[in-house]
Amino acid sequence: MEKRPAVTITYCSQCNWLLRAAWMAQELLNSFSTDLASVTLVPGTGGIYEIKVDDELIWERKRDGGFPDAAPLKQRVRDICFPDRDLGHVDKKKIPETGTDSAE
């Protein structure tokens, strides 16, 4: 059996970021369900907000300029763990010049 990826979200409890972290965990579990081994919330301090897939850091609040929206986070997880998976509406891309969906 292939090893399933584990996601860890470390959030600053001093900054009250638990709900934000829980929301991201819910979004990931909703999209990837049992394909993930786990989504773990880890309380931290000092303004930390990091998301890892196994040991690979895929989002860091300071490095990446804030908090992720659900869609780009799902895309990063997909790109690392399930590169052939289609995320449906999450994968619709905007054409910068026109602002229209590329699917039109």
C-alpha positions in Angstrom: 0.0 0.0 0.0 1.3 3.4 -0.9 2.0 5.8 1.9 -0.6 8.6 2.1 0.7 12.2 2.7 0.2 13.9 6.1 -0.5 17.6 6.3 0.5 19.6 9.4 -0.7 23.1 10.0 1.2 25.0 12.7 -0.5 28.1 13.9 0.1 30.8 16.5 -2.2 30.3 19.4 -1.3 33.8 20.8 -2.6 35.4 17.6 -5.9 33.4 17.8 -5.3 31.7 14.4 -6.9 28.4 15.4 -10.1 29.0 13.5 -8.1 30.0 10.3 -6.1 26.8 10.7 -9.2 24.7 11.3 -10.9 26.1 8.2 -7.9 25.2 6.0 -7.8 21.7 7.5 -11.5 21.4 6.7 -11.0 22.6 3.1 -8.2 20.1 2.6 -10.1 17.2 4.1 -13.2 18.1 2.1 -11.1 18.0 -1.2 -8.7 15.1 -0.5 -10.6 13.1 2.1 -9.2 9.7 2.8 -6.3 10.2 0.3 -4.6 12.1 3.1 -3.2 10.2 6.1 -4.0 13.1 8.4 -4.4 16.8 8.8 -2.9 17.8 12.1 -3.2 21.2 13.9 -0.2 22.1 16.0 -0.4 25.2 18.3 2.7 27.4 18.3 3.7 31.0 19.3 5.5 34.0 17.8 3.3 34.6 14.8 3.9 31.2 13.2 1.6 29.9 10.4 3.1 27.1 8.4 1.7 24.3 6.4 3.7 21.2 5.6 3.0 18.1 3.5 5.1 15.4 5.3 8.3 17.4 5.8 8.0 19.8 2.9 7.1 23.3 3.8 4.4 24.4 1.3 3.2 27.6 2.9 4.8 30.0 5.4 3.0 33.2 6.4 6.1 35.5 6.4 7.7 34.0 3.3 4.6 33.8 1.2 3.1 37.1 2.2 0.2 36.3 4.5 -2.3 33.5 4.7 -3.3 31.2 1.9 -6.7 31.2 0.3 -8.2 27.7 0.0 -7.8 27.4 -3.7 -4.1 28.0 -4.0 -3.4 25.8 -0.9 -5.4 22.9 -2.5 -3.4 23.4 -5.7 -0.1 23.2 -3.9 -1.2 20.1 -2.0 -2.4 18.5 -5.3 0.7 19.5 -7.2 2.9 17.7 -4.6 0.7 14.7 -3.7 -1.7 14.1 -6.6 -0.4 15.8 -9.7 -2.8 14.1 -12.1 -5.9 15.1 -10.1 -8.3 17.7 -11.5 -9.6 20.0 -8.8 -12.6 21.1 -10.9 -13.6 24.7 -10.4 -10.5 25.4 -8.3 -8.4 24.8 -11.4 -10.2 27.4 -13.5 -7.6 30.0 -14.5 -8.2 33.7 -15.3 -6.7 35.1 -18.4 -4.9 38.3 -17.2 -5.6 40.5 -20.2 -9.4 39.9 -20.3 -10.2 38.7 -16.9 -12.4 35.9 -18.4 -12.3 32.2 -17.6 -9.9 30.3 -19.9 -12.7 27.7 -20.3 -14.9 30.1 -22.2 
